[in-house]
């Protein structure tokens, strides 16, 4: 539901100029990020943020899981 808080783990992936979380629960979220976490690409991470659209998360933080 839009406006819901998100706290999930998965793999951070980059596709073109966009970043995504490949969710452990299946599916993926496109991410709006304040900084580019290039050191975490293709690694398992924890995402905290807010769902702002269908499969779109405004990330408060992305950190190693």
Backbone as ProteinMPNN parsed JSONL, in Angstrom:
{"seq_chain_A": "XXXXXXXXXXXXXXXXXXXXXXXXXXXXXXXXXXXXXXXXXXXXXXXXXXXXXXXXXXXXXXXXX", "coords_chain_A": {"N_chain_A": [[0.831, -1.171, 0.0], [0.635, 2.194, -0.858], [2.605, 4.583, 0.803], [3.269, 2.972, 2.87], [5.661, 1.794, 5.249], [8.79, 0.347, 4.492], [10.848, -2.37, 5.209], [13.102, -4.397, 4.354], [15.059, -7.193, 3.131], [17.454, -8.071, 0.6], [18.976, -8.322, -2.664], [20.984, -5.793, -3.96], [20.689, -4.378, -7.077], [21.797, -3.07, -10.238], [20.403, -1.627, -13.063], [20.868, -0.383, -16.029], [20.613, 3.026, -15.566], [19.296, 2.875, -13.191], [18.515, 1.736, -9.837], [17.718, -1.251, -8.088], [16.033, -3.315, -5.679], [16.318, -6.64, -5.406], [14.137, -8.582, -4.047], [14.203, -10.692, -1.141], [11.841, -11.955, -0.643], [10.756, -12.284, -3.097], [10.167, -10.794, -6.305], [10.765, -7.29, -7.124], [11.893, -4.043, -6.111], [12.007, -0.772, -7.407], [14.322, 1.795, -6.738], [14.443, 4.992, -5.192], [17.098, 6.888, -4.521], [19.162, 8.736, -2.243], [21.88, 8.828, -2.256], [24.422, 7.216, -4.215], [24.927, 3.9, -3.874], [27.39, 2.42, -4.778], [29.27, 0.611, -3.812], [27.782, -1.416, -2.77], [26.487, -2.811, -4.754], [25.182, -5.747, -6.198], [25.282, -7.092, -3.822], [24.089, -8.452, -0.705], [21.62, -6.665, 0.988], [19.993, -4.477, 3.396], [17.034, -2.744, 3.171], [15.481, 0.262, 4.024], [12.678, 2.264, 3.923], [10.073, 4.147, 2.222], [7.129, 3.18, 0.584], [6.315, 4.607, -2.407], [5.076, 4.403, -4.803], [3.808, 2.03, -7.218], [5.713, -0.674, -6.671], [7.873, 1.053, -6.202], [10.248, 2.559, -4.189], [11.097, 5.062, -1.908], [14.092, 5.424, -0.61], [15.26, 5.481, 2.679], [17.502, 4.43, 3.693], [20.156, 2.217, 2.738], [21.882, -0.59, 3.578], [24.546, -2.937, 4.354], [23.373, -6.276, 4.758]], "CA_chain_A": [[0.0, 0.0, 0.0], [1.445, 3.406, -0.964], [2.771, 5.226, 2.097], [3.722, 1.966, 3.832], [7.087, 1.707, 5.535], [9.418, -0.867, 3.968], [12.065, -2.829, 5.884], [13.291, -5.7, 3.717], [16.396, -7.564, 2.684], [17.54, -8.614, -0.752], [20.204, -8.014, -3.383], [20.955, -4.517, -4.668], [21.117, -4.536, -8.468], [21.752, -1.88, -11.084], [19.933, -1.928, -14.414], [20.983, 0.907, -16.685], [20.888, 4.065, -14.587], [18.405, 2.705, -12.043], [18.85, 0.736, -8.83], [16.596, -2.084, -7.668], [16.22, -4.335, -4.665], [15.75, -7.957, -5.715], [13.645, -8.936, -2.72], [14.278, -12.077, -0.677], [10.483, -12.498, -0.683], [10.336, -12.362, -4.492], [9.871, -9.515, -6.93], [11.794, -6.271, -6.935], [11.508, -2.645, -5.942], [12.861, 0.273, -7.953], [14.692, 2.627, -5.6], [14.83, 6.398, -5.249], [18.19, 6.954, -3.555], [19.804, 10.037, -2.018], [23.275, 8.639, -2.653], [24.607, 6.029, -5.041], [25.68, 2.914, -3.082], [28.081, 1.552, -5.735], [30.002, -0.43, -3.097], [26.847, -2.468, -2.352], [25.858, -3.445, -5.917], [25.279, -7.206, -6.252], [25.474, -7.617, -2.471], [22.876, -8.557, 0.095], [21.433, -5.42, 1.732], [18.732, -4.193, 4.077], [16.429, -1.507, 2.677], [14.461, 0.911, 4.84], [12.144, 3.389, 3.171], [8.621, 4.319, 2.11], [6.556, 2.845, -0.715], [5.751, 5.844, -2.969], [4.401, 4.041, -6.038], [3.773, 0.585, -7.422], [7.075, -1.214, -6.703], [8.837, 2.162, -6.139], [10.527, 2.885, -2.793], [11.983, 6.164, -1.566], [14.947, 4.78, 0.395], [15.902, 6.234, 3.752], [18.828, 3.852, 3.858], [20.519, 0.9, 2.218], [23.074, -0.986, 4.322], [24.794, -4.374, 4.273], [22.451, -7.077, 5.572]], "C_chain_A": [[0.892, 1.256, 0.0], [1.422, 4.143, 0.373], [3.25, 4.274, 3.17], [5.224, 2.052, 4.026], [7.601, 0.348, 5.058], [10.675, -1.133, 4.776], [12.276, -4.254, 5.401], [14.75, -5.933, 3.384], [16.312, -8.142, 1.284], [18.886, -8.246, -1.35], [20.024, -6.708, -4.131], [21.483, -4.738, -6.078], [20.992, -3.208, -9.194], [21.356, -2.324, -12.476], [19.882, -0.603, -15.154], [21.365, 1.947, -15.657], [20.066, 3.942, -13.328], [18.916, 1.618, -11.103], [17.575, 0.04, -8.374], [17.009, -2.949, -6.497], [15.538, -5.59, -5.171], [15.403, -8.569, -4.366], [13.833, -10.41, -2.397], [12.916, -12.755, -0.77], [9.949, -12.656, -2.103], [9.94, -10.995, -5.026], [11.006, -8.533, -6.728], [11.157, -4.903, -6.78], [12.498, -1.772, -6.697], [13.106, 1.255, -6.807], [14.956, 4.066, -5.995], [15.856, 6.565, -4.14], [18.745, 8.361, -3.442], [21.277, 9.99, -2.386], [23.379, 7.329, -3.424], [25.489, 5.03, -4.3], [26.45, 1.92, -3.966], [28.837, 0.421, -5.056], [29.103, -1.589, -2.668], [26.17, -3.188, -3.518], [26.208, -4.925, -5.95], [25.585, -7.824, -4.896], [24.135, -7.639, -1.753], [22.789, -7.336, 1.002], [20.108, -5.426, 2.486], [18.278, -2.823, 3.597], [15.394, -1.023, 3.676], [13.985, 2.126, 4.06], [10.626, 3.406, 3.189], [8.179, 3.977, 0.695], [5.844, 4.088, -1.254], [5.034, 5.61, -4.292], [4.382, 2.531, -6.148], [5.213, 0.108, -7.612], [8.148, -0.128, -6.749], [8.989, 2.59, -4.684], [11.467, 4.077, -2.719], [12.801, 5.669, -0.379], [15.466, 5.789, 1.398], [17.315, 5.734, 3.935], [18.953, 2.494, 3.227], [21.843, 0.556, 2.895], [23.311, -2.482, 4.132], [23.867, -5.138, 5.209], [23.219, -7.959, 6.543]], "O_chain_A": [[1.819, 1.343, 0.805], [0.371, 4.308, 0.992], [3.604, 4.706, 4.268], [5.968, 2.344, 3.09], [6.925, -0.67, 5.205], [11.476, -0.227, 5.004], [11.713, -5.201, 5.951], [15.562, -5.009, 3.357], [15.271, -8.627, 0.842], [19.823, -7.901, -0.631], [19.041, -6.525, -4.849], [22.598, -5.229, -6.257], [20.197, -2.344, -8.824], [21.909, -3.286, -13.01], [18.976, 0.204, -14.944], [22.351, 1.77, -14.941], [20.128, 4.821, -12.468], [19.642, 0.71, -11.507], [16.507, 0.646, -8.286], [18.184, -3.278, -6.336], [14.32, -5.611, -5.347], [16.285, -9.019, -3.635], [13.652, -11.273, -3.256], [12.83, -13.97, -0.951], [8.821, -13.11, -2.295], [9.439, -10.147, -4.287], [12.073, -8.889, -6.229], [10.048, -4.645, -7.249], [13.705, -2.008, -6.632], [12.211, 1.516, -6.003], [15.609, 4.335, -7.003], [15.537, 6.406, -2.962], [18.796, 9.095, -4.429], [21.854, 11.002, -2.783], [22.528, 6.448, -3.297], [26.679, 5.283, -4.114], [26.195, 0.717, -3.91], [29.031, -0.633, -5.662], [29.602, -2.633, -2.248], [25.358, -4.086, -3.293], [27.36, -5.314, -5.76], [26.088, -8.945, -4.819], [23.187, -6.951, -2.131], [23.746, -7.002, 1.7], [19.233, -6.258, 2.248], [19.046, -1.861, 3.615], [14.538, -1.787, 4.122], [14.795, 2.925, 3.59], [9.982, 2.782, 4.033], [8.782, 4.431, -0.278], [4.89, 4.573, -0.646], [4.443, 6.539, -4.843], [4.884, 1.832, -5.268], [5.856, 0.45, -8.605], [9.232, -0.364, -7.284], [8.012, 2.938, -4.021], [12.504, 4.105, -3.381], [12.275, 5.511, 0.723], [16.037, 6.816, 1.031], [18.218, 6.495, 4.284], [18.0, 1.716, 3.179], [22.81, 1.311, 2.8], [22.386, -3.217, 3.787], [23.607, -4.694, 6.327], [22.612, -8.705, 7.311]]}, "name": "protein", "num_of_chains": 1, "seq": "XXXXXXXXXXXXXXXXXXXXXXXXXXXXXXXXXXXXXXXXXXXXXXXXXXXXXXXXXXXXXXXXX"}
